[in-house]
Amino acid sequence: MEPWLADGFGNASSLHREGRRAKNAVDQAREILTGALGVLFAEVLFTGSGTEAANLAVIGAALANQDARRSRVLVSAVEHHCVLNTRPMLERLGYRVDLIPVDREARVRMDALEDLLGDDVLLVSVMHANNEFGTLQPVCEVAALARRFGALFHSDAVQALPMLACGQRPLPDLVTFSAHKIGGPKGVGAIYILAGVKLKPLVVGGGQEREMRAGTENVAGIVGFGAAVGALSERSSPAPARDAFLDVLADVPGWTPSVSRAESLPGHAHGRFPGIHAEPMLIRLDRMGLAAGSGAACSSGSLEPSHVMLAAGYSGEEVREGLRFTFGPETTIEDAHRAASFVAEAAAAVSGIRS
Ligand code: PLP
């Protein structure tokens, strides 16, 4: 990214040499991402974030298909807020939005989805993997079911790009991504739009990104996104560290995992200590140098009750206990063991019980 931050000032829409150089850099990044996804060059557009990409998928589809026959949108109850919070806008556009319920592990209930589906559904939105629990969703089954009812299928794959980057064409009609979840810069996203699927742009102006996302391209950010995708094949899996962490926690009194390892993202661990609130745990862990999370960090920086845990059927009290740990490719087994011992120590200290 450095050359594009330091002196690559050409505007990718300009015709002069500097502009063409910038455009080539953007196209190269697009080449890398589309190659990794096994899709056509023209099927991927860059956006300003994963949130913007998901907004474009859901609201853009609603705007482009205002056909009264399809007036419903189905959204899983555990979607990221970038999808869930499109609801008021969809309703203003005349759509009815129904939430698809999930099971105790935050997995979409296929029986409920089938009951909700009908030929009046325009779009189904089910993420690839949940950002809090790490739960992998039954994307193949959802794709088949949505297709049976002629509905569009959007999947937020912000947490799952490494799983998709294997050159195998994605199944949904619309898939959204974010660079910063794979080691790229913050403030860059992308959307895959299956050829032929119609969307209306949300950001209009200069006609960039095939007139679907106006605004001068963030060349450095897009180049960084491409580089991060290119580096995915060399990244080691975070699973050994995550598993080492969970192996230690399995012997810590009270630790209750929320989702089975086999059914979750390789770098995620979620669970709770019944009777121990997350907030004092997280403060202690932070002091020890361990950056962990609860539900989702809300914009004010305080802890918001997790809509994922609530949707998965946890009580208000249990929701306050949820802890989320994520592991990167650089997390070592030693890091994981240290982290687990910090968690055990914090749980013992907060509960007042010495282990
Ligand atoms: N979707 C999921 C599942 C996420 O975890 C996030 C980010 O945390 C987003 C969407 C939003 O992406 P961005 O931060 O690029 O807007």
Residues whose N, C-alpha, C, O or C-beta is under 5 A from the ligand:
A	BS01	PLP	S49 G50 T51 H80 C82 A129 N131 D156 V158 Q159 S178 V188
